[in-house]
Amino acid sequence: MRLDKFLKVSRLIKRRTVANEVSDMGRILVNGNQAKAAKQLKEGDIIEIEYANRKVCAKVLRIPQNNVSVQEAPTLYEIIE
């Protein structure tokens, strides 16, 4: 699954267009490397998102086949820091 779509489905970022903009600014790292929105994610990847005043680090636990409910979204990742 693409990085921007995963961020939207998991609700780490609310909109896919915002996820695209943030990755274009170089504020998203996957496994320590800057990532474009089209980066294909796999289970076990570490995503670091730099917001204006904080940094979130999450580990991908599973990749969904399609959209998930709000209750299921937190089960897709684990917050590391």
mmJSON file of the N, C-alpha and C atoms, coordinates in Angstrom:
{"data_MODEL":{"atom_site":{
"group_PDB":["ATOM","ATOM","ATOM","ATOM","ATOM","ATOM","ATOM","ATOM","ATOM","ATOM","ATOM","ATOM","ATOM","ATOM","ATOM","ATOM","ATOM","ATOM","ATOM","ATOM","ATOM","ATOM","ATOM","ATOM","ATOM","ATOM","ATOM","ATOM","ATOM","ATOM","ATOM","ATOM","ATOM","ATOM","ATOM","ATOM","ATOM","ATOM","ATOM","ATOM","ATOM","ATOM","ATOM","ATOM","ATOM","ATOM","ATOM","ATOM","ATOM","ATOM","ATOM","ATOM","ATOM","ATOM","ATOM","ATOM","ATOM","ATOM","ATOM","ATOM","ATOM","ATOM","ATOM","ATOM","ATOM","ATOM","ATOM","ATOM","ATOM","ATOM","ATOM","ATOM","ATOM","ATOM","ATOM","ATOM","ATOM","ATOM","ATOM","ATOM","ATOM","ATOM","ATOM","ATOM","ATOM","ATOM","ATOM","ATOM","ATOM","ATOM","ATOM","ATOM","ATOM","ATOM","ATOM","ATOM","ATOM","ATOM","ATOM","ATOM","ATOM","ATOM","ATOM","ATOM","ATOM","ATOM","ATOM","ATOM","ATOM","ATOM","ATOM","ATOM","ATOM","ATOM","ATOM","ATOM","ATOM","ATOM","ATOM","ATOM","ATOM","ATOM","ATOM","ATOM","ATOM","ATOM","ATOM","ATOM","ATOM","ATOM","ATOM","ATOM","ATOM","ATOM","ATOM","ATOM","ATOM","ATOM","ATOM","ATOM","ATOM","ATOM","ATOM","ATOM","ATOM","ATOM","ATOM","ATOM","ATOM","ATOM","ATOM","ATOM","ATOM","ATOM","ATOM","ATOM","ATOM","ATOM","ATOM","ATOM","ATOM","ATOM","ATOM","ATOM","ATOM","ATOM","ATOM","ATOM","ATOM","ATOM","ATOM","ATOM","ATOM","ATOM","ATOM","ATOM","ATOM","ATOM","ATOM","ATOM","ATOM","ATOM","ATOM","ATOM","ATOM","ATOM","ATOM","ATOM","ATOM","ATOM","ATOM","ATOM","ATOM","ATOM","ATOM","ATOM","ATOM","ATOM","ATOM","ATOM","ATOM","ATOM","ATOM","ATOM","ATOM","ATOM","ATOM","ATOM","ATOM","ATOM","ATOM","ATOM","ATOM","ATOM","ATOM","ATOM","ATOM","ATOM","ATOM","ATOM","ATOM","ATOM","ATOM","ATOM","ATOM","ATOM","ATOM","ATOM","ATOM","ATOM","ATOM","ATOM","ATOM","ATOM","ATOM","ATOM","ATOM","ATOM","ATOM","ATOM","ATOM","ATOM","ATOM"],
"id":[1,2,3,4,5,6,7,8,9,10,11,12,13,14,15,16,17,18,19,20,21,22,23,24,25,26,27,28,29,30,31,32,33,34,35,36,37,38,39,40,41,42,43,44,45,46,47,48,49,50,51,52,53,54,55,56,57,58,59,60,61,62,63,64,65,66,67,68,69,70,71,72,73,74,75,76,77,78,79,80,81,82,83,84,85,86,87,88,89,90,91,92,93,94,95,96,97,98,99,100,101,102,103,104,105,106,107,108,109,110,111,112,113,114,115,116,117,118,119,120,121,122,123,124,125,126,127,128,129,130,131,132,133,134,135,136,137,138,139,140,141,142,143,144,145,146,147,148,149,150,151,152,153,154,155,156,157,158,159,160,161,162,163,164,165,166,167,168,169,170,171,172,173,174,175,176,177,178,179,180,181,182,183,184,185,186,187,188,189,190,191,192,193,194,195,196,197,198,199,200,201,202,203,204,205,206,207,208,209,210,211,212,213,214,215,216,217,218,219,220,221,222,223,224,225,226,227,228,229,230,231,232,233,234,235,236,237,238,239,240,241,242,243],
"type_symbol":["N","C","C","N","C","C","N","C","C","N","C","C","N","C","C","N","C","C","N","C","C","N","C","C","N","C","C","N","C","C","N","C","C","N","C","C","N","C","C","N","C","C","N","C","C","N","C","C","N","C","C","N","C","C","N","C","C","N","C","C","N","C","C","N","C","C","N","C","C","N","C","C","N","C","C","N","C","C","N","C","C","N","C","C","N","C","C","N","C","C","N","C","C","N","C","C","N","C","C","N","C","C","N","C","C","N","C","C","N","C","C","N","C","C","N","C","C","N","C","C","N","C","C","N","C","C","N","C","C","N","C","C","N","C","C","N","C","C","N","C","C","N","C","C","N","C","C","N","C","C","N","C","C","N","C","C","N","C","C","N","C","C","N","C","C","N","C","C","N","C","C","N","C","C","N","C","C","N","C","C","N","C","C","N","C","C","N","C","C","N","C","C","N","C","C","N","C","C","N","C","C","N","C","C","N","C","C","N","C","C","N","C","C","N","C","C","N","C","C","N","C","C","N","C","C","N","C","C","N","C","C","N","C","C","N","C","C","N","C","C","N","C","C"],
"label_atom_id":["N","CA","C","N","CA","C","N","CA","C","N","CA","C","N","CA","C","N","CA","C","N","CA","C","N","CA","C","N","CA","C","N","CA","C","N","CA","C","N","CA","C","N","CA","C","N","CA","C","N","CA","C","N","CA","C","N","CA","C","N","CA","C","N","CA","C","N","CA","C","N","CA","C","N","CA","C","N","CA","C","N","CA","C","N","CA","C","N","CA","C","N","CA","C","N","CA","C","N","CA","C","N","CA","C","N","CA","C","N","CA","C","N","CA","C","N","CA","C","N","CA","C","N","CA","C","N","CA","C","N","CA","C","N","CA","C","N","CA","C","N","CA","C","N","CA","C","N","CA","C","N","CA","C","N","CA","C","N","CA","C","N","CA","C","N","CA","C","N","CA","C","N","CA","C","N","CA","C","N","CA","C","N","CA","C","N","CA","C","N","CA","C","N","CA","C","N","CA","C","N","CA","C","N","CA","C","N","CA","C","N","CA","C","N","CA","C","N","CA","C","N","CA","C","N","CA","C","N","CA","C","N","CA","C","N","CA","C","N","CA","C","N","CA","C","N","CA","C","N","CA","C","N","CA","C","N","CA","C","N","CA","C","N","CA","C","N","CA","C","N","CA","C","N","CA","C","N","CA","C","N","CA","C"],
"label_alt_id":[null,null,null,null,null,null,null,null,null,null,null,null,null,null,null,null,null,null,null,null,null,null,null,null,null,null,null,null,null,null,null,null,null,null,null,null,null,null,null,null,null,null,null,null,null,null,null,null,null,null,null,null,null,null,null,null,null,null,null,null,null,null,null,null,null,null,null,null,null,null,null,null,null,null,null,null,null,null,null,null,null,null,null,null,null,null,null,null,null,null,null,null,null,null,null,null,null,null,null,null,null,null,null,null,null,null,null,null,null,null,null,null,null,null,null,null,null,null,null,null,null,null,null,null,null,null,null,null,null,null,null,null,null,null,null,null,null,null,null,null,null,null,null,null,null,null,null,null,null,null,null,null,null,null,null,null,null,null,null,null,null,null,null,null,null,null,null,null,null,null,null,null,null,null,null,null,null,null,null,null,null,null,null,null,null,null,null,null,null,null,null,null,null,null,null,null,null,null,null,null,null,null,null,null,null,null,null,null,null,null,null,null,null,null,null,null,null,null,null,null,null,null,null,null,null,null,null,null,null,null,null,null,null,null,null,null,null,null,null,null,null,null,null],
"label_comp_id":["MET","MET","MET","ARG","ARG","ARG","LEU","LEU","LEU","ASP","ASP","ASP","LYS","LYS","LYS","PHE","PHE","PHE","LEU","LEU","LEU","LYS","LYS","LYS","VAL","VAL","VAL","SER","SER","SER","ARG","ARG","ARG","LEU","LEU","LEU","ILE","ILE","ILE","LYS","LYS","LYS","ARG","ARG","ARG","ARG","ARG","ARG","THR","THR","THR","VAL","VAL","VAL","ALA","ALA","ALA","ASN","ASN","ASN","GLU","GLU","GLU","VAL","VAL","VAL","SER","SER","SER","ASP","ASP","ASP","MET","MET","MET","GLY","GLY","GLY","ARG","ARG","ARG","ILE","ILE","ILE","LEU","LEU","LEU","VAL","VAL","VAL","ASN","ASN","ASN","GLY","GLY","GLY","ASN","ASN","ASN","GLN","GLN","GLN","ALA","ALA","ALA","LYS","LYS","LYS","ALA","ALA","ALA","ALA","ALA","ALA","LYS","LYS","LYS","GLN","GLN","GLN","LEU","LEU","LEU","LYS","LYS","LYS","GLU","GLU","GLU","GLY","GLY","GLY","ASP","ASP","ASP","ILE","ILE","ILE","ILE","ILE","ILE","GLU","GLU","GLU","ILE","ILE","ILE","GLU","GLU","GLU","TYR","TYR","TYR","ALA","ALA","ALA","ASN","ASN","ASN","ARG","ARG","ARG","LYS","LYS","LYS","VAL","VAL","VAL","CYS","CYS","CYS","ALA","ALA","ALA","LYS","LYS","LYS","VAL","VAL","VAL","LEU","LEU","LEU","ARG","ARG","ARG","ILE","ILE","ILE","PRO","PRO","PRO","GLN","GLN","GLN","ASN","ASN","ASN","ASN","ASN","ASN","VAL","VAL","VAL","SER","SER","SER","VAL","VAL","VAL","GLN","GLN","GLN","GLU","GLU","GLU","ALA","ALA","ALA","PRO","PRO","PRO","THR","THR","THR","LEU","LEU","LEU","TYR","TYR","TYR","GLU","GLU","GLU","ILE","ILE","ILE","ILE","ILE","ILE","GLU","GLU","GLU"],
"label_asym_id":["A","A","A","A","A","A","A","A","A","A","A","A","A","A","A","A","A","A","A","A","A","A","A","A","A","A","A","A","A","A","A","A","A","A","A","A","A","A","A","A","A","A","A","A","A","A","A","A","A","A","A","A","A","A","A","A","A","A","A","A","A","A","A","A","A","A","A","A","A","A","A","A","A","A","A","A","A","A","A","A","A","A","A","A","A","A","A","A","A","A","A","A","A","A","A","A","A","A","A","A","A","A","A","A","A","A","A","A","A","A","A","A","A","A","A","A","A","A","A","A","A","A","A","A","A","A","A","A","A","A","A","A","A","A","A","A","A","A","A","A","A","A","A","A","A","A","A","A","A","A","A","A","A","A","A","A","A","A","A","A","A","A","A","A","A","A","A","A","A","A","A","A","A","A","A","A","A","A","A","A","A","A","A","A","A","A","A","A","A","A","A","A","A","A","A","A","A","A","A","A","A","A","A","A","A","A","A","A","A","A","A","A","A","A","A","A","A","A","A","A","A","A","A","A","A","A","A","A","A","A","A","A","A","A","A","A","A","A","A","A","A","A","A"],
"label_entity_id":["1","1","1","1","1","1","1","1","1","1","1","1","1","1","1","1","1","1","1","1","1","1","1","1","1","1","1","1","1","1","1","1","1","1","1","1","1","1","1","1","1","1","1","1","1","1","1","1","1","1","1","1","1","1","1","1","1","1","1","1","1","1","1","1","1","1","1","1","1","1","1","1","1","1","1","1","1","1","1","1","1","1","1","1","1","1","1","1","1","1","1","1","1","1","1","1","1","1","1","1","1","1","1","1","1","1","1","1","1","1","1","1","1","1","1","1","1","1","1","1","1","1","1","1","1","1","1","1","1","1","1","1","1","1","1","1","1","1","1","1","1","1","1","1","1","1","1","1","1","1","1","1","1","1","1","1","1","1","1","1","1","1","1","1","1","1","1","1","1","1","1","1","1","1","1","1","1","1","1","1","1","1","1","1","1","1","1","1","1","1","1","1","1","1","1","1","1","1","1","1","1","1","1","1","1","1","1","1","1","1","1","1","1","1","1","1","1","1","1","1","1","1","1","1","1","1","1","1","1","1","1","1","1","1","1","1","1","1","1","1","1","1","1"],
"label_seq_id":[1,1,1,2,2,2,3,3,3,4,4,4,5,5,5,6,6,6,7,7,7,8,8,8,9,9,9,10,10,10,11,11,11,12,12,12,13,13,13,14,14,14,15,15,15,16,16,16,17,17,17,18,18,18,19,19,19,20,20,20,21,21,21,22,22,22,23,23,23,24,24,24,25,25,25,26,26,26,27,27,27,28,28,28,29,29,29,30,30,30,31,31,31,32,32,32,33,33,33,34,34,34,35,35,35,36,36,36,37,37,37,38,38,38,39,39,39,40,40,40,41,41,41,42,42,42,43,43,43,44,44,44,45,45,45,46,46,46,47,47,47,48,48,48,49,49,49,50,50,50,51,51,51,52,52,52,53,53,53,54,54,54,55,55,55,56,56,56,57,57,57,58,58,58,59,59,59,60,60,60,61,61,61,62,62,62,63,63,63,64,64,64,65,65,65,66,66,66,67,67,67,68,68,68,69,69,69,70,70,70,71,71,71,72,72,72,73,73,73,74,74,74,75,75,75,76,76,76,77,77,77,78,78,78,79,79,79,80,80,80,81,81,81],
"pdbx_PDB_ins_code":[null,null,null,null,null,null,null,null,null,null,null,null,null,null,null,null,null,null,null,null,null,null,null,null,null,null,null,null,null,null,null,null,null,null,null,null,null,null,null,null,null,null,null,null,null,null,null,null,null,null,null,null,null,null,null,null,null,null,null,null,null,null,null,null,null,null,null,null,null,null,null,null,null,null,null,null,null,null,null,null,null,null,null,null,null,null,null,null,null,null,null,null,null,null,null,null,null,null,null,null,null,null,null,null,null,null,null,null,null,null,null,null,null,null,null,null,null,null,null,null,null,null,null,null,null,null,null,null,null,null,null,null,null,null,null,null,null,null,null,null,null,null,null,null,null,null,null,null,null,null,null,null,null,null,null,null,null,null,null,null,null,null,null,null,null,null,null,null,null,null,null,null,null,null,null,null,null,null,null,null,null,null,null,null,null,null,null,null,null,null,null,null,null,null,null,null,null,null,null,null,null,null,null,null,null,null,null,null,null,null,null,null,null,null,null,null,null,null,null,null,null,null,null,null,null,null,null,null,null,null,null,null,null,null,null,null,null,null,null,null,null,null,null],
"Cartn_x":[0.841,0.0,0.888,0.452,1.203,1.235,2.31,2.49,1.349,0.999,-0.046,-1.399,-1.699,-2.969,-2.96,-1.831,-1.75,-1.941,-1.323,-1.458,-2.906,-3.629,-5.039,-5.89,-5.71,-6.519,-6.281,-5.035,-4.714,-5.046,-5.396,-5.758,-4.616,-3.383,-2.238,-2.242,-2.712,-2.943,-4.352,-5.128,-6.561,-6.889,-6.102,-6.423,-5.229,-5.517,-4.459,-3.674,-4.36,-3.65,-2.684,-3.063,-2.163,-0.963,-1.189,-0.086,0.877,0.334,1.182,2.03,1.412,2.126,3.231,2.926,3.905,5.095,4.823,5.928,6.74,6.092,6.826,7.754,7.371,8.213,9.374,9.403,10.489,10.343,9.122,8.899,8.447,8.496,8.158,9.35,9.76,10.847,10.277,10.72,10.374,11.685,11.846,13.081,14.305,14.143,15.257,15.557,14.83,15.055,13.838,14.092,12.98,12.138,10.834,9.934,8.978,8.753,7.749,6.391,5.331,3.975,3.719,4.407,4.174,4.971,5.745,6.544,5.643,5.991,5.22,5.644,4.682,4.958,4.774,5.458,5.273,5.238,4.79,4.703,6.091,6.186,7.455,8.167,7.723,8.342,8.112,9.082,8.994,8.758,7.671,7.32,7.536,8.292,8.482,7.85,6.908,6.216,6.571,7.071,7.444,6.338,5.596,4.572,5.24,4.494,5.052,5.743,5.124,5.675,5.98,5.837,6.127,6.499,6.995,7.401,6.736,6.16,5.5,6.238,6.522,7.202,6.281,5.935,5.006,5.534,5.242,5.628,4.386,4.511,3.393,3.215,2.036,1.752,1.093,0.19,-0.439,-0.888,-0.945,-1.375,-2.785,-3.778,-5.144,-5.319,-6.272,-6.565,-7.398,-8.22,-9.021,-9.271,-10.204,-10.467,-10.91,-10.607,-10.975,-11.811,-12.513,-13.347,-12.483,-13.094,-12.396,-11.881,-12.662,-12.251,-11.065,-10.969,-9.876,-8.581,-8.65,-7.49,-6.294,-6.488,-5.314,-4.638,-5.286,-4.67,-3.691,-3.623,-2.73,-1.303,-1.115,0.217,0.381,1.646,1.978,2.851,2.471,3.251,4.499,5.657,6.92,7.345,7.278,7.564,6.552],
"Cartn_y":[-1.175,0.0,1.241,2.256,3.509,4.196,4.925,5.631,6.606,7.431,8.431,7.787,6.7,6.017,5.365,4.771,4.161,5.212,6.371,7.425,7.878,7.931,8.317,7.216,5.973,4.854,4.633,4.777,4.565,5.783,6.882,8.139,8.782,8.494,9.227,10.644,10.778,12.076,12.016,13.093,13.034,12.94,13.6,13.596,13.142,12.466,11.96,13.107,14.193,15.332,15.969,16.002,16.525,15.599,14.297,13.329,13.526,13.801,14.078,15.323,16.387,17.644,17.475,16.783,16.581,15.76,14.74,13.925,14.708,15.565,16.404,17.399,17.804,18.713,17.975,16.649,15.872,15.652,15.704,15.578,14.184,13.22,11.833,10.945,10.143,9.188,7.774,6.888,5.473,4.721,4.048,3.323,4.232,5.506,6.441,7.172,6.895,7.557,8.393,9.565,10.386,9.589,9.738,8.932,9.81,9.43,10.07,9.437,10.085,9.605,8.236,7.915,6.656,5.484,5.696,4.626,3.476,2.268,1.078,0.633,0.526,0.1,-1.4,-1.948,-3.351,-3.453,-4.565,-4.758,-4.664,-3.995,-3.846,-2.544,-1.777,-0.49,0.488,1.373,2.414,3.74,4.415,5.699,6.79,7.829,8.988,10.186,10.832,12.002,13.194,14.24,15.453,16.483,16.729,17.765,19.076,20.16,21.472,21.495,20.87,20.961,19.622,18.54,17.219,16.236,15.098,14.043,12.749,12.028,10.759,9.65,8.586,7.436,6.229,5.569,4.447,3.268,2.071,0.845,0.271,-0.091,-0.666,-2.117,-2.435,-3.793,-4.631,-4.008,-4.735,-3.756,-4.252,-3.469,-3.937,-3.033,-3.447,-3.595,-4.412,-4.587,-3.439,-2.826,-1.672,-0.82,0.114,1.007,0.233,0.81,0.193,1.182,0.691,1.549,2.351,3.329,4.175,3.343,2.351,1.507,0.61,0.197,-0.681,0.068,1.346,2.115,2.013,2.144,2.042,0.672,-0.359,-1.681,-1.852,-0.867,-0.949,-0.583,0.137,0.625,0.616,0.777,0.862,2.093,2.996,4.198,3.804,4.21,3.9,5.052,6.286,7.452,8.531],
"Cartn_z":[0.0,0.0,0.0,-0.717,-0.785,0.577,0.821,2.086,2.347,1.367,1.589,1.894,1.225,1.477,2.86,3.263,4.594,5.679,5.52,6.522,6.659,5.555,5.587,6.216,5.765,6.264,7.756,8.195,9.609,10.462,9.801,10.444,11.21,10.806,11.336,10.763,9.515,8.884,8.311,8.477,8.158,6.674,5.818,4.391,3.571,2.472,1.6,0.952,0.601,-0.001,0.991,2.255,3.287,3.437,3.385,3.465,2.292,1.098,-0.066,0.157,0.658,0.885,1.933,3.001,4.074,3.569,2.782,2.259,1.229,0.442,-0.508,0.193,1.415,2.195,2.864,2.765,3.356,4.841,5.356,6.79,7.21,6.278,6.599,6.257,7.225,7.026,7.175,6.312,6.431,6.58,7.704,8.031,7.946,8.372,8.427,7.133,6.058,4.77,4.395,3.779,3.314,2.341,2.446,1.623,0.831,-0.401,-1.251,-0.945,-1.406,-1.146,-1.766,-2.864,-3.57,-2.998,-1.955,-1.35,-0.916,-1.324,-0.947,0.455,1.345,2.713,2.857,3.854,4.198,5.723,6.213,7.656,8.27,9.412,10.099,9.803,8.811,8.499,9.647,9.85,10.863,10.153,10.51,9.903,10.943,10.57,11.441,10.759,11.435,10.9,11.765,11.125,11.84,11.665,12.746,12.755,13.147,13.216,13.529,14.893,15.891,17.245,17.894,17.156,17.733,16.636,17.067,16.135,16.578,15.623,15.925,15.189,15.907,15.325,15.513,14.398,14.453,13.648,14.122,13.427,12.755,11.482,10.73,11.184,11.713,12.168,11.08,10.316,9.217,8.147,6.926,5.777,5.408,5.457,5.115,3.607,3.195,1.779,1.239,2.08,1.69,2.929,2.864,3.984,5.224,6.369,7.642,8.442,9.442,10.274,11.242,11.856,12.822,13.992,14.41,15.541,15.183,13.924,13.497,13.204,12.907,12.473,13.432,14.745,15.644,15.659,15.144,15.121,13.955,13.066,11.919,12.274,13.376,13.746,15.261,15.669,17.093,17.27,18.157,18.414,19.204,18.685,19.349,20.261,19.739,20.569,20.323],
"occupancy":[1.0,1.0,1.0,1.0,1.0,1.0,1.0,1.0,1.0,1.0,1.0,1.0,1.0,1.0,1.0,1.0,1.0,1.0,1.0,1.0,1.0,1.0,1.0,1.0,1.0,1.0,1.0,1.0,1.0,1.0,1.0,1.0,1.0,1.0,1.0,1.0,1.0,1.0,1.0,1.0,1.0,1.0,1.0,1.0,1.0,1.0,1.0,1.0,1.0,1.0,1.0,1.0,1.0,1.0,1.0,1.0,1.0,1.0,1.0,1.0,1.0,1.0,1.0,1.0,1.0,1.0,1.0,1.0,1.0,1.0,1.0,1.0,1.0,1.0,1.0,1.0,1.0,1.0,1.0,1.0,1.0,1.0,1.0,1.0,1.0,1.0,1.0,1.0,1.0,1.0,1.0,1.0,1.0,1.0,1.0,1.0,1.0,1.0,1.0,1.0,1.0,1.0,1.0,1.0,1.0,1.0,1.0,1.0,1.0,1.0,1.0,1.0,1.0,1.0,1.0,1.0,1.0,1.0,1.0,1.0,1.0,1.0,1.0,1.0,1.0,1.0,1.0,1.0,1.0,1.0,1.0,1.0,1.0,1.0,1.0,1.0,1.0,1.0,1.0,1.0,1.0,1.0,1.0,1.0,1.0,1.0,1.0,1.0,1.0,1.0,1.0,1.0,1.0,1.0,1.0,1.0,1.0,1.0,1.0,1.0,1.0,1.0,1.0,1.0,1.0,1.0,1.0,1.0,1.0,1.0,1.0,1.0,1.0,1.0,1.0,1.0,1.0,1.0,1.0,1.0,1.0,1.0,1.0,1.0,1.0,1.0,1.0,1.0,1.0,1.0,1.0,1.0,1.0,1.0,1.0,1.0,1.0,1.0,1.0,1.0,1.0,1.0,1.0,1.0,1.0,1.0,1.0,1.0,1.0,1.0,1.0,1.0,1.0,1.0,1.0,1.0,1.0,1.0,1.0,1.0,1.0,1.0,1.0,1.0,1.0,1.0,1.0,1.0,1.0,1.0,1.0,1.0,1.0,1.0,1.0,1.0,1.0,1.0,1.0,1.0,1.0,1.0,1.0],
"B_iso_or_equiv":[0.0,0.0,0.0,0.0,0.0,0.0,0.0,0.0,0.0,0.0,0.0,0.0,0.0,0.0,0.0,0.0,0.0,0.0,0.0,0.0,0.0,0.0,0.0,0.0,0.0,0.0,0.0,0.0,0.0,0.0,0.0,0.0,0.0,0.0,0.0,0.0,0.0,0.0,0.0,0.0,0.0,0.0,0.0,0.0,0.0,0.0,0.0,0.0,0.0,0.0,0.0,0.0,0.0,0.0,0.0,0.0,0.0,0.0,0.0,0.0,0.0,0.0,0.0,0.0,0.0,0.0,0.0,0.0,0.0,0.0,0.0,0.0,0.0,0.0,0.0,0.0,0.0,0.0,0.0,0.0,0.0,0.0,0.0,0.0,0.0,0.0,0.0,0.0,0.0,0.0,0.0,0.0,0.0,0.0,0.0,0.0,0.0,0.0,0.0,0.0,0.0,0.0,0.0,0.0,0.0,0.0,0.0,0.0,0.0,0.0,0.0,0.0,0.0,0.0,0.0,0.0,0.0,0.0,0.0,0.0,0.0,0.0,0.0,0.0,0.0,0.0,0.0,0.0,0.0,0.0,0.0,0.0,0.0,0.0,0.0,0.0,0.0,0.0,0.0,0.0,0.0,0.0,0.0,0.0,0.0,0.0,0.0,0.0,0.0,0.0,0.0,0.0,0.0,0.0,0.0,0.0,0.0,0.0,0.0,0.0,0.0,0.0,0.0,0.0,0.0,0.0,0.0,0.0,0.0,0.0,0.0,0.0,0.0,0.0,0.0,0.0,0.0,0.0,0.0,0.0,0.0,0.0,0.0,0.0,0.0,0.0,0.0,0.0,0.0,0.0,0.0,0.0,0.0,0.0,0.0,0.0,0.0,0.0,0.0,0.0,0.0,0.0,0.0,0.0,0.0,0.0,0.0,0.0,0.0,0.0,0.0,0.0,0.0,0.0,0.0,0.0,0.0,0.0,0.0,0.0,0.0,0.0,0.0,0.0,0.0,0.0,0.0,0.0,0.0,0.0,0.0,0.0,0.0,0.0,0.0,0.0,0.0,0.0,0.0,0.0,0.0,0.0,0.0],
"pdbx_formal_charge":[null,null,null,null,null,null,null,null,null,null,null,null,null,null,null,null,null,null,null,null,null,null,null,null,null,null,null,null,null,null,null,null,null,null,null,null,null,null,null,null,null,null,null,null,null,null,null,null,null,null,null,null,null,null,null,null,null,null,null,null,null,null,null,null,null,null,null,null,null,null,null,null,null,null,null,null,null,null,null,null,null,null,null,null,null,null,null,null,null,null,null,null,null,null,null,null,null,null,null,null,null,null,null,null,null,null,null,null,null,null,null,null,null,null,null,null,null,null,null,null,null,null,null,null,null,null,null,null,null,null,null,null,null,null,null,null,null,null,null,null,null,null,null,null,null,null,null,null,null,null,null,null,null,null,null,null,null,null,null,null,null,null,null,null,null,null,null,null,null,null,null,null,null,null,null,null,null,null,null,null,null,null,null,null,null,null,null,null,null,null,null,null,null,null,null,null,null,null,null,null,null,null,null,null,null,null,null,null,null,null,null,null,null,null,null,null,null,null,null,null,null,null,null,null,null,null,null,null,null,null,null,null,null,null,null,null,null,null,null,null,null,null,null],
"auth_seq_id":[1,1,1,2,2,2,3,3,3,4,4,4,5,5,5,6,6,6,7,7,7,8,8,8,9,9,9,10,10,10,11,11,11,12,12,12,13,13,13,14,14,14,15,15,15,16,16,16,17,17,17,18,18,18,19,19,19,20,20,20,21,21,21,22,22,22,23,23,23,24,24,24,25,25,25,26,26,26,27,27,27,28,28,28,29,29,29,30,30,30,31,31,31,32,32,32,33,33,33,34,34,34,35,35,35,36,36,36,37,37,37,38,38,38,39,39,39,40,40,40,41,41,41,42,42,42,43,43,43,44,44,44,45,45,45,46,46,46,47,47,47,48,48,48,49,49,49,50,50,50,51,51,51,52,52,52,53,53,53,54,54,54,55,55,55,56,56,56,57,57,57,58,58,58,59,59,59,60,60,60,61,61,61,62,62,62,63,63,63,64,64,64,65,65,65,66,66,66,67,67,67,68,68,68,69,69,69,70,70,70,71,71,71,72,72,72,73,73,73,74,74,74,75,75,75,76,76,76,77,77,77,78,78,78,79,79,79,80,80,80,81,81,81],
"auth_comp_id":["MET","MET","MET","ARG","ARG","ARG","LEU","LEU","LEU","ASP","ASP","ASP","LYS","LYS","LYS","PHE","PHE","PHE","LEU","LEU","LEU","LYS","LYS","LYS","VAL","VAL","VAL","SER","SER","SER","ARG","ARG","ARG","LEU","LEU","LEU","ILE","ILE","ILE","LYS","LYS","LYS","ARG","ARG","ARG","ARG","ARG","ARG","THR","THR","THR","VAL","VAL","VAL","ALA","ALA","ALA","ASN","ASN","ASN","GLU","GLU","GLU","VAL","VAL","VAL","SER","SER","SER","ASP","ASP","ASP","MET","MET","MET","GLY","GLY","GLY","ARG","ARG","ARG","ILE","ILE","ILE","LEU","LEU","LEU","VAL","VAL","VAL","ASN","ASN","ASN","GLY","GLY","GLY","ASN","ASN","ASN","GLN","GLN","GLN","ALA","ALA","ALA","LYS","LYS","LYS","ALA","ALA","ALA","ALA","ALA","ALA","LYS","LYS","LYS","GLN","GLN","GLN","LEU","LEU","LEU","LYS","LYS","LYS","GLU","GLU","GLU","GLY","GLY","GLY","ASP","ASP","ASP","ILE","ILE","ILE","ILE","ILE","ILE","GLU","GLU","GLU","ILE","ILE","ILE","GLU","GLU","GLU","TYR","TYR","TYR","ALA","ALA","ALA","ASN","ASN","ASN","ARG","ARG","ARG","LYS","LYS","LYS","VAL","VAL","VAL","CYS","CYS","CYS","ALA","ALA","ALA","LYS","LYS","LYS","VAL","VAL","VAL","LEU","LEU","LEU","ARG","ARG","ARG","ILE","ILE","ILE","PRO","PRO","PRO","GLN","GLN","GLN","ASN","ASN","ASN","ASN","ASN","ASN","VAL","VAL","VAL","SER","SER","SER","VAL","VAL","VAL","GLN","GLN","GLN","GLU","GLU","GLU","ALA","ALA","ALA","PRO","PRO","PRO","THR","THR","THR","LEU","LEU","LEU","TYR","TYR","TYR","GLU","GLU","GLU","ILE","ILE","ILE","ILE","ILE","ILE","GLU","GLU","GLU"],
"auth_asym_id":["A","A","A","A","A","A","A","A","A","A","A","A","A","A","A","A","A","A","A","A","A","A","A","A","A","A","A","A","A","A","A","A","A","A","A","A","A","A","A","A","A","A","A","A","A","A","A","A","A","A","A","A","A","A","A","A","A","A","A","A","A","A","A","A","A","A","A","A","A","A","A","A","A","A","A","A","A","A","A","A","A","A","A","A","A","A","A","A","A","A","A","A","A","A","A","A","A","A","A","A","A","A","A","A","A","A","A","A","A","A","A","A","A","A","A","A","A","A","A","A","A","A","A","A","A","A","A","A","A","A","A","A","A","A","A","A","A","A","A","A","A","A","A","A","A","A","A","A","A","A","A","A","A","A","A","A","A","A","A","A","A","A","A","A","A","A","A","A","A","A","A","A","A","A","A","A","A","A","A","A","A","A","A","A","A","A","A","A","A","A","A","A","A","A","A","A","A","A","A","A","A","A","A","A","A","A","A","A","A","A","A","A","A","A","A","A","A","A","A","A","A","A","A","A","A","A","A","A","A","A","A","A","A","A","A","A","A","A","A","A","A","A","A"],
"auth_atom_id":["N","CA","C","N","CA","C","N","CA","C","N","CA","C","N","CA","C","N","CA","C","N","CA","C","N","CA","C","N","CA","C","N","CA","C","N","CA","C","N","CA","C","N","CA","C","N","CA","C","N","CA","C","N","CA","C","N","CA","C","N","CA","C","N","CA","C","N","CA","C","N","CA","C","N","CA","C","N","CA","C","N","CA","C","N","CA","C","N","CA","C","N","CA","C","N","CA","C","N","CA","C","N","CA","C","N","CA","C","N","CA","C","N","CA","C","N","CA","C","N","CA","C","N","CA","C","N","CA","C","N","CA","C","N","CA","C","N","CA","C","N","CA","C","N","CA","C","N","CA","C","N","CA","C","N","CA","C","N","CA","C","N","CA","C","N","CA","C","N","CA","C","N","CA","C","N","CA","C","N","CA","C","N","CA","C","N","CA","C","N","CA","C","N","CA","C","N","CA","C","N","CA","C","N","CA","C","N","CA","C","N","CA","C","N","CA","C","N","CA","C","N","CA","C","N","CA","C","N","CA","C","N","CA","C","N","CA","C","N","CA","C","N","CA","C","N","CA","C","N","CA","C","N","CA","C","N","CA","C","N","CA","C","N","CA","C","N","CA","C","N","CA","C","N","CA","C","N","CA","C","N","CA","C"],
"pdbx_PDB_model_num":[1,1,1,1,1,1,1,1,1,1,1,1,1,1,1,1,1,1,1,1,1,1,1,1,1,1,1,1,1,1,1,1,1,1,1,1,1,1,1,1,1,1,1,1,1,1,1,1,1,1,1,1,1,1,1,1,1,1,1,1,1,1,1,1,1,1,1,1,1,1,1,1,1,1,1,1,1,1,1,1,1,1,1,1,1,1,1,1,1,1,1,1,1,1,1,1,1,1,1,1,1,1,1,1,1,1,1,1,1,1,1,1,1,1,1,1,1,1,1,1,1,1,1,1,1,1,1,1,1,1,1,1,1,1,1,1,1,1,1,1,1,1,1,1,1,1,1,1,1,1,1,1,1,1,1,1,1,1,1,1,1,1,1,1,1,1,1,1,1,1,1,1,1,1,1,1,1,1,1,1,1,1,1,1,1,1,1,1,1,1,1,1,1,1,1,1,1,1,1,1,1,1,1,1,1,1,1,1,1,1,1,1,1,1,1,1,1,1,1,1,1,1,1,1,1,1,1,1,1,1,1,1,1,1,1,1,1,1,1,1,1,1,1]
}}}
